[in-house]
Amino acid sequence: MIVDLEGNDAHGVDGAEPASFGAGHLGYGLLWDVAGDDTYRAEANSLASSCLGVGILNDEAGDDRYQSVYLAQASAQLGLALLRDGAGADRYETYRESQGAAGYRGAALLLDLDGDDRYEAKRSPVKFPAAQNPKYNSSMSQGCGRGVPNGAVPLHETYAGGVGMLADLGGADEYQGGVFAQGVGYWFGVGIFIEAEGQDQYDTVWYGQGAAAHFAAGLYLDRAGNDSYHCLQDQCVGNGRDYSVGFHIDELGDDVRVAGGGQSMGVGANGGSGFCWDQAGVDSYQSDYYDGIGQAYDDTGASADVMITLGFFADQGGQKDIYVNPLGESADDSLWVQVGQDDDGDEKHVLAVGSDL
């Protein structure tokens, strides 16, 4: 246990120390800081990290900076992890499996109560190349539940992901991630992301802002503010793939969403379901590929006889919403429905519904 009552402090270690600063590995670790502009720096297994234990880091106030590489800033494997920051303009920097990330039988929460904060799961330099695009890091951060598939054993003997959550309750915040970031699930994991207020900016590469793949769930909620969402490539803003479900819900504000690739904004794929629901505001949507904004598809045929593939998009309220989509079906004050076909040409198994009414 470390308890610090005041002052601008620097907590730091060099190299891959086994555990430090609110880390519980086969035990319990607590760091409690009451006041001051503090810096926390450790490569891994630190800053609210757990493995077969409980790790807690609580900082009550101050403009703080958290720096790590992986398995830190509320990261749990077979345990519980909590990073709580009370107030201040804070900066969180990492590369992978951090900022509310949970692996096998883990539960992790990063809770920031107030302040204009910046969360960064660095895209480069590349330390953990993503399978989807090796030019960027595989983040698995910012509200992520991640499991580990094991091809050498039956499905029921692989390592299911845990429940990872990031919640920011105040301030105008910025988020940057690589592949799998901002409310995402992978391989039987659950990722949850909640942003309460403020004009926020979200930027990710692939799988983000309410997305999931391979028997998982990604849940994303933004309560208020004029927000900006950008996905460099595919499968963001409410996407569920391969028996997964992805939810993206924005309650208030004039929002902008741009997807440079496909399968974003309420898209289901290969037995999965994707939901994008904007409840109010004058919004704009841009998808640079045809399979975006309330679409669904199944290109394998294997999932068609097991469960439906569903894409759902809804925009409520607001006037003169803007849509840019090569498919051309999505538009302001309109309803569009896509009924897909299976290998026999029957109209079933694949369904997409979009509405702006």
Secondary structure, 3 states (H helix, E strand, C coil): CEEECCCCCEEECCCCCCCECCEEECCEEEEEECCCCCEEECCEEECCEEECCEEEEEECCCCCEEECCEEECCEEECCEEEEEECCCCCEEEECEEECCEECCCCEEEEEECCCCCEEEECCCCCCCECCCCCCCEEEEECCEEECECCCCCCHHHCECCCEEEEEECCCCCEEECCEEECCEEECCCEEEEEECCCCCEEEECEEECCEEECCCEEEEEECCCCCEEEECCCCECCEEECCCEEEEEECCCCCEEEECCCCCCCEEECCCEEEEEECCCCCEEEECCCCCCCEEECCCCCCCCCCCEEEEEEECCCCCCEEECCCCCCCCCEEEEEEEECCCCCEEEEEEEEEEC
